[in-house]
Amino acid sequence: MRSLLTGLCTAALLMAAPVMAADISFWDTPRHGGNSFNEKAPDEAYFRALKAIGATWVRLTFSKWKGEDRDFLIGNADDYKAIPASDLALLKKTLDAADAAGIKVVLTPLSLPGDRWVQHNANTPDDRLWNDRKYWDQSAAFWRDLAAAVKDHPAIAGYNLLNEPTPEKGMGLDEHAAPEVRIAWYQKHKGTTHDLPGLYEHLIKAVREVDPTTPIMVDGGWYANAWSFSYWTPLSDDKVLYAFHMYEPWNITSTPQIKRKPQRPYPGSEVTWGEKTLTFDKAAMQDFLAKPFDWARVNGVPANRMVAGEFGCVRVWTDCGAYLGDVIDTLNSHGAHWAFYSFREDVWEAMDYEIPPAYPAGQVYYLREQGKGDKVPMDSPLMEIIKSKMAK
C-alpha cells in the first residue's frame, strides 16, 4: 500500500509539474527551420505547414505585429516602461499555436529600446542604442520582463536578443574588413556603447536574473555578417548560440537582382570585398562561410553552437536554386543549425520559395488583396531543394 501511495503521489507531482521550455540540449544536434517575419501573427495552420516541410524550429519576429502602442511588446522604443498586456497575450497565443504544431520558437525582435527597426522609423536608422547607455538599461529591462513572462512556455527554444545589430556602422569599419582590421577597431571601442559583446553581456545578465536555462542567440555585428565574430571572444554564459546571416554577395542575391537584365550569374559573378576582387562560386562561398566556424574552433566553441539564422535569395533569380543548394550543403558540412528566409511572408513575396520563380509578384499581391491568397500557386522547385536538404 505504501509503495502504491508513493507511486500515485509521484505520478501526481509529475502531472502537476510545468512543461519546461527547451534547454541547450535541444541544440546539440543540427536543427533546420525557417524565419517568420510576418505582419500578422501566424496561426497553427502556418506552423503546421512549416513542420510539414521538415522544419523543427522557427525564428519568430513579433516586431511587425500591431500592438497597443507604437512598438509591439516594447510599447514605445523611445522609452520602455513595461510589456503591454494585450501584446503579451497575443504572443503567448502564437506560442501555443507553434507548440501545438510541434515547432520550437526562437523569439527575435527587430527593435529594442533606442533602436527602432528602420522600416518603422520613417526609413531612418535609429542609433540611440549605440550612443546612450540608458537604452542598454531599458533593453535589459525589456528582455528581463519578456523572459520572465515566457520562460516556461514549451515552445520556447531561445531568445535571439536583436536582429542584425549595426554598432559598427558609421564608425570607420568596413563591412568586409579583414580580421586584423576588425580587431584593431574593437580595441578602440571596447567598453563604449559601440561594444556589441558588452551589450550582450548586459542583456544576458538581465535575462539570467529570471531565467537561468533558456538558450540565448546572439547575432554578430554589421547586420550579422558572417565575418563579424573575428573581434569577439566567447561570451561568459555557457548557453549561447552564435548566429550569422548569409546573403552574400547581397547585390546578386537580393533586391537588385529582381529587375536586373541580364541577371548576374551564380556561379561566375565577380564581387569585391574590401580591396579583394574574386569570382563568386561554391569554393568562394565555402571559404566565406568557413570564417565563423574557424573562429569557433579557435575559441573552443562547438560547431553545434553556431547558427545560420538567415540565408536566401530572390525567387525570380534564375540561379537562386543553385545558390540555395550550395549554401545549405556548406552549412550541413559544418553540422550547423540553420533557418532559411523566409516562410510564407505576408508582406514581401520575393523570398517565398513556395511560389514559382516565374509567377508575377503583382499577381501575388493582387490575389492577396482580394482575399484569394489561396489561389497563388505554391509548387516551386525552390522549396523542394530546401526540403530535400532538411532531411540530411
N, C-alpha and C positions, 0 to 999 in steps of 0.2 A: 504493500500500500504506500509506504514511504517513497519507494522508487517511482511509483506511478504518479504520486503527487508532485515529486521533483520534476518528472518529465513534463507534466502538464504545466507547471509553473514556468519551466524553461521555454516551452512552446509559446506560452502566453507572452513572455518577455520578448521573444523573437518576433512575434506578430506585432507587438506594440512598438518595437524599435523602428525609428525612422529609416527610410531608404536613403542612403547617402549618395551624394554626387560622386563621379569618378575621381579616383586619386591618380597619382602619377603613373601607376602601373598600367592604366589604360593606354598609355603612350609607349609601352615597352615594345610593342610590335607595330609595324607600319600601318598607319591609318590614312585612308583616302576618302576625300569628300569634296564638297563644293562650297561656294560662297553664296550667301543670301543677302543681297543689298537692296531689298525691295522697299518701295514706298509704303506699301501696306503690309501689316503683319501677316506672315504666312500661316496657313491653316494646316490641319492634319493631312489633308489630301496632298498638299505641297510636299510635306516631309515624307509621306509615303512614296510619292513619285521619285524623290531623291534616293530613298532607300532602295527602290526598285532597280536603279542603275548600278547598285553595288556600293553606295556610299555608307560610311559608318559615322561620319560627323559633318557638321556644318559650321562654318564661320559666319555667325549671325550678327549683322549690324542692325541696330534699332534706331539709329540717328535720323533716318528719313521719315519715321513714323510721325503722325500727327499727335501731339500731346496737349496737356493742359496749358502749357506756356510755350514759349518760342522754341525751346530745345528739349526734345523728348528725353525723359528721365532726369536730365540735368536741371530742368526748369528754365534757367536762363544762364547761358555760358558767360555772361557778363558778371554774374555774382551768384554763385551756387549757394543755396540755403539748405534744401532737402529734396528728396525724390518725391515728385507728385504722386499721390496715392493711386490715381486712375492710370497713370503711366505704368506704375509697377504692376497693377492688376493685369494690364494688357500684356506686359512682358511675361508674367507668370502663366497666363493663359496660353501664350505662344510656346513656352517651355513645356507645358502639359501636352500640347499637340505634338511637339517633337518627340517627347518621351513615349507617347502612345504609338508613334511610328517606328520607334527603335533607333532614333538618331540622337547622337550626343551633340552638345552645343558648346561652342566657344564664343562667348559674348565679346563683341568688338565695337567700341564706339568710334565714330568718325570725328567726334568733337569731345573736347574736355573743357572745363572752365578756362577761359583765356585763350582757347584755341578752337574757335568755331569753324566747322568744315567750310571750306571756301565757297562751295555752291549754296550754302545757307547764309553767306556773309557778303552778298552782292558781288560774288566772284572776286573778292578782295581777301588776300591772305591775312589771317589773324595770328600775329606772332607774340601776343602778350604773354603766353605761357613761357616763351623763351626769353622774356625780358623782365618779368616781375614775379618774384618768388611767392607772392601771395596767391598766385594761381596754382603754384605747386601745392600749397596747403589746401586750396579749395578742391583740386583734383584728387588729393589724397582723401579728403573728407567724402567726396562723391564715391570713390571706389570702396572706402570703408563701409559706407551705407549700403551700397549695392551688394557687396559680398555678404554682409550680414543678412540681407533680405533673401538671397537666393542660394546660399552656400549648401543647403541640404537638398536642393532640388535634384532629383535623379537624372535629369537631362544634362546637367552641367558637367562639362569636361575641361573647362578652362576659362580664364579671363585674359583676353588679349587687350592689354592696357590702353593702347592707342594705335589706330590705323595710320600707317605711313607717316611717322613724325619727320619733321624737317628742321631740327635745331641748327643744322649747318648752313641752311640756305641764307645767302646774303652775307656770309661770314668768311668769305675768302677761301672756300674749299670747293673744288670742282667735284661734281657728282661721280666722276670716274677717275678721281685722283689715285695715284699709286699708294700702296700701303704705307710706305715711309712718310709720304706727304700727310696722310691722314693722321698718323701717329704724332707727327710734329704739331699738326693743328690742334689735336686734342690736348697736348701738353700745355698749350696756351689757354685753353678754355675749360680745363678740368676744374671743377668746383664752382663754376659760374652757372648762370641759368641756361647756358647752351650745352650743359653736360648731360647728355641723354642717359647714360648709365646712372648718373647721380639722381636724375628724376625718377628713374625706375626703382632704385633702391628706396627712395622716399615713398613712392606709391605702394611698393610691396610691403614695407613696414606697416603701413596703414591697413592693408588687407589682412596681414597676418595677426593683427590685433583681434580680429573677429573670425578668421578662417585660416586655420593652420595647415590645411591639407590640399585645397583645390590647386591644380597646376596653374601657373601663370605664364602667358605667352607674351614675348616682347619683340616688336618689330625693330629691325635695325634702322639707322637714320637714312636721310636722303631718300624718302619715300620707300623705305625698306629695301634699298639697293643691296644686292647680294654681296657686294664688297664691303659693306659698311661696318662689319664686325671687326675689321682689321685693327682698329684702335682700341677695341674693348679687351678687358679681362672678364672672365665669367662673373656673373652676379653672385652675391653671397647666399641667396636662397637656393636650396637643392631641389626645388620642384619647378624649375624654369625651363621653358621651351623657347628656342631662339628662332625667330621667323624672318624670312626674306621673301621678296616678290620677284617674279620673272616675267618681264615684258620686253626684255632686250632682244634686239635693238628697237626701242619704242617707236621710232618713226617708220618702222617697217611693219610692226605687228599691230599697231593701234590706229587711231582715228585718221592720220594722214593717208593710210592705205585705202580707205573706203572709196575715195573719189579719184585716186591717182591713176592715170593712164599714160603709159602702161604701168602695171603694178611692179614693184620691186620684188625680185625673186628670193626664195629660200629653198635650198642654199644658193649662195653666189653673190649676194649684195655686199658691196664694200661699206664698211662702217668705220667711224673714227671715235676712239675713246681717248680723251686727253690728247697726247701727241702721237698716238699709235693708230695706224690705219690697217685694217685687215679685212679679209673676206670672211663673211659670217657663214659658217657651215656647222655640221654636227660637231666637228672637232673643236671649233671655236666655242660652241655652246658648252661642250663638256669642260673646256678649260675655264670658261666664265663661271659655271655652276660649281666647279670644284673648290672655288675660293672659300665659301663658308664652311665647307667640310674640312678643308685644310686648317682653317682657324680652329675648328672644333677639336680636331685631332691634336694639334699643338697644345691646346689649352685643357686637354683632358675632358672634353665634353663629348659624351657618346653620340653617335650618329642618330640614335633614336630620340634625341632631344632637339633635332634640327627639323624645321618645318618650312616647306614652300607654301606660304599662306595664300598666295595668289599666283596664277600664271594664266596666260591666254593670248588670243589674237582675234581680230575681227573676222567674223564668219565669211564675209564676202571675199576675203583674200584667197586667191587660188591656192596658195601654198600653206594655208592655215593648218590643214590636216597633217602635213609633213612636219611642220613646226611643233604642233601639239605632241605628236608621236615621239619626236626626238627629245622634247623636254621631259615627258613622263618617263621614257626609257632611261634618261640620265638620272633623274631623281630616284627611280626604282633601283638603279645600280648602286646607289648610296644607302639604300634602305630608309629613305626619308619619308616623313609624313607629307601629304600634300592636299591641297584643295584648289580645284580649278575655278576660274572666274568666268562666268557666274552661272547660277542655275535659275532659269525662268525669271529673270529680272523683269519687273513690270513697268519700268520707265525707260529702259535702254535695251534694245534687242541685238546690238551689234556683236555681243559675245554670248548669245544664246545658241548653244551648239545643237539644240534640237531642231532649230529652224534651218531648212536647207539653205546653202550658201547663195543660191540664185533667187531666193524669194525676196521680193522688194520690201525694203523697210517701210515705205509708205503704206503698203497694203497691210503690214502687221499693225501699224498704229491705227489705221482706219478701222479694221475689224475690231480691235480692242475698244476703240471709242464707241463703236456701235453695239458693244456688249456681245460681240461674236468672236471673242478671242479663241474659243474652241475650234474655230474654222481655220486657224493658222496651222499649216502642216508642221508636223513635228517628227519627221523621219530623216533627219540629216545624217549623212555618213560621219560627220564630225563627232557626234555623240557616241557612235559605235566605236570609234577609235578610243575614246576615253573609257567606255565601258569595258572594252577588251583588256585594257591595261590596269583597270582597277582590280581585276581578278588575280593579278600576278604579284 
